[in-house]
Amino acid sequence: MIGAEDVFDRGVLGTELAENLSQSQLTVIAEAGHTPSMERPDAFNTTLSEFLYSVPFVNRLAERGIDGGPDFAVG
């Protein structure tokens, strides 16, 4: 995830990372800069949860009622 208003690197690092990781998804968080997880936590957490639930292993855990505890950002 990158912030749409990132003035530090203009999203270049996140874009390069996404291009070099198989099965990655690049998401641009509107109205966020270099730290979208702190600037737009709800949008960040929603995007992260949606991505994690798209991973078959995580989805199977969720179906079994395993959420990973308070530090696991799903659900």
C-alpha positions, 0 to 999 in steps of 0.5 A, spaced: 500 500 500 502 506 498 499 513 500 496 517 494 500 524 497 506 520 499 512 526 497 517 522 500 518 517 494 512 519 490 510 511 491 516 509 487 518 504 492 511 501 493 510 500 486 517 497 485 516 492 490 509 490 488 512 489 481 517 484 483 513 480 488 509 475 485 501 475 487 502 482 490 497 487 489 498 495 489 493 499 493 493 506 493 490 509 499 487 516 498 488 522 502 494 519 505 502 520 505 508 516 506 505 512 512 498 510 510 497 505 516 497 511 521 494 517 517 488 512 514 488 506 519 481 504 517 482 504 510 489 501 511 486 495 515 480 494 511 485 493 505 489 489 509 484 485 511 481 484 504 488 482 502 489 477 507 482 474 506 484 473 499 490 468 501 487 461 501 491 459 508 488 465 512 481 464 509 481 457 512 483 459 519 478 464 519 473 459 517 475 455 523 474 461 527 482 462 528 483 470 528 490 470 530 489 474 536 489 482 537 495 483 533 493 479 527 490 484 522 484 480 520 477 481 521 
